[in-house]
Amino acid sequence: MKKVALKSTTDVTAVIIDLLIPYKSQVHTMTADNGREFSLHEKIAKSLDVQIPFAHPYSVMGIREK
């Protein structure tokens, strides 16, 4: 694990790539929230050759209505 000094886009992107590059062949997808720190998601996706769908924070999928 690495701690990100600042929650900046460039720092978060660099740490994600550094931590996951050794597992590149095993990582197929990543899910990110809609925070600004993931604005360079295309760089992460290209570096790791993964798809990055975004979470939908107000989605009620899986919750059954009564």
C-alpha positions as CSV (number, residue, x, y, z in Angstrom):
1,M,0.0,0.0,0.0
2,K,1.0,3.5,-0.6
3,K,-0.3,6.7,0.9
4,V,-1.1,9.5,-1.5
5,A,0.5,12.7,-0.2
6,L,-2.1,14.9,-1.9
7,K,-5.4,13.9,-3.3
8,S,-4.5,15.5,-6.6
9,T,-5.3,14.0,-10.0
10,T,-1.6,13.4,-10.9
11,D,-0.7,11.9,-7.6
12,V,-3.6,9.5,-7.5
13,T,-3.1,8.5,-11.1
14,A,0.6,7.8,-10.5
15,V,0.0,5.7,-7.4
16,I,-2.7,3.7,-9.0
17,I,-0.5,2.9,-12.0
18,D,2.6,2.2,-9.8
19,L,0.6,-0.2,-7.6
20,L,-1.2,-2.1,-10.3
21,I,1.3,-2.3,-13.1
22,P,2.9,-5.5,-11.7
23,Y,-0.6,-7.1,-11.9
24,K,-1.5,-5.7,-15.3
25,S,-2.3,-9.1,-16.8
26,Q,-4.7,-9.9,-13.9
27,V,-6.5,-6.5,-13.8
28,H,-9.3,-6.3,-16.3
29,T,-11.6,-3.6,-14.9
30,M,-11.6,-0.9,-12.3
31,T,-14.5,1.0,-10.9
32,A,-14.0,4.6,-10.0
33,D,-16.3,7.1,-8.3
34,N,-17.0,10.5,-9.8
35,G,-14.3,12.4,-7.8
36,R,-11.9,14.9,-9.5
37,E,-9.0,12.7,-8.5
38,F,-10.0,10.2,-11.2
39,S,-10.2,12.8,-14.1
40,L,-7.1,11.2,-15.7
41,H,-8.9,7.8,-15.8
42,E,-8.1,7.6,-19.5
43,K,-4.3,7.5,-18.7
44,I,-4.9,4.8,-16.1
45,A,-7.0,2.8,-18.6
46,K,-4.3,3.1,-21.3
47,S,-1.4,2.3,-19.0
48,L,-3.0,-0.8,-17.5
49,D,-5.1,-1.8,-20.6
50,V,-8.3,-1.8,-18.5
51,Q,-11.9,-0.6,-18.8
52,I,-13.0,1.9,-16.1
53,P,-16.7,2.3,-15.7
54,F,-17.9,4.9,-13.2
55,A,-20.2,4.2,-10.3
56,H,-23.6,5.8,-10.2
57,P,-24.0,7.1,-6.7
58,Y,-27.7,7.4,-6.7
59,S,-28.5,4.1,-8.4
60,V,-30.8,1.8,-6.5
61,M,-29.9,-1.3,-8.5
62,G,-30.2,-4.4,-6.4
63,I,-32.6,-2.7,-3.9
64,R,-36.0,-4.2,-4.0
65,E,-39.0,-2.1,-3.6
66,K,-41.6,-3.1,-0.9
